[in-house]
Amino acid sequence: MSESASVARRKQSTRRGPLGGIVLFFRQVIDELRKVVWPTSNELWTYFLVVVVFIAAIMAFTGVLDFAFDRLVMWAFSRPGGGVQPTLTPTP
């Protein structure tokens, strides 16, 4: 029988107060953390670099789309005469 099953069986057979429930929770958390397969240092650096490269690629893609849509909108809404003509008013 696994440790988790024995902990669950003990929990069903006895009632605990609020402090006992908190202690049980932390025991179960520790039991689950012992089951985790932690990455090696080499794997961790590989995962880190993959994430950084992926984020940089997404940023570049988004930047290119932003630039293209900006040019498209500026072209669509610009005046046919070549842009905005400032009006100069003489100052008294």
C-alpha positions in Angstrom: 0.0 0.0 0.0 1.4 3.4 -0.9 2.0 6.2 1.6 -0.8 8.3 0.2 -3.3 5.5 0.6 -2.3 4.9 4.2 -2.6 8.6 4.9 -6.0 8.7 3.3 -7.1 5.7 5.4 -5.9 7.3 8.6 -7.7 10.5 7.7 -11.0 8.6 7.2 -10.7 6.7 10.5 -9.9 9.6 12.8 -11.2 13.1 13.0 -8.7 15.9 13.5 -9.1 19.5 14.6 -8.1 22.5 12.5 -4.4 22.1 13.5 -4.4 18.4 12.6 -5.9 19.2 9.2 -3.1 21.7 8.5 -0.4 19.3 9.6 -2.0 16.6 7.4 -2.0 19.0 4.4 1.7 19.8 4.8 2.5 16.1 5.2 0.7 15.3 1.9 2.5 18.2 0.2 5.9 16.9 1.3 4.9 13.3 0.2 3.9 14.7 -3.3 7.1 16.7 -3.6 9.2 13.6 -3.0 7.6 12.0 -6.1 8.6 14.9 -8.3 11.4 14.3 -10.8 13.5 17.4 -10.7 15.4 18.5 -13.8 19.2 18.4 -13.8 21.1 21.7 -14.2 21.8 21.0 -17.8 18.1 20.3 -18.5 17.1 23.5 -16.6 19.4 25.7 -18.8 18.1 24.0 -21.9 14.5 24.7 -20.9 15.4 28.3 -20.0 17.0 28.9 -23.4 14.1 27.4 -25.2 11.6 29.7 -23.4 13.8 32.8 -24.0 14.2 32.1 -27.7 10.5 31.4 -28.0 9.5 34.6 -26.3 12.0 36.6 -28.5 10.5 35.0 -31.6 7.0 35.9 -30.5 8.1 39.5 -29.7 9.7 39.8 -33.2 6.6 38.4 -34.9 4.3 40.8 -33.0 6.6 43.8 -33.7 6.6 43.0 -37.5 2.8 42.7 -37.4 2.5 46.0 -35.5 4.8 47.8 -37.9 2.9 46.4 -41.0 -0.5 47.3 -39.6 0.7 50.8 -38.6 1.9 51.4 -42.2 -1.3 50.0 -43.6 -3.5 52.3 -41.4 -1.4 55.3 -42.0 -1.6 54.7 -45.8 -5.4 54.1 -45.6 -6.1 57.3 -43.6 -3.6 59.6 -45.1 -4.8 62.5 -47.3 -4.3 62.1 -51.1 -2.3 65.3 -51.2 0.6 63.9 -49.3 -0.1 64.2 -45.7 -1.3 66.8 -43.2 -0.8 70.4 -44.3 -0.2 72.7 -41.3 -2.0 76.0 -41.4 0.1 79.0 -40.4 -1.7 81.9 -38.8 0.2 85.1 -38.4 0.6 86.3 -34.8 -0.4 89.9 -34.1 
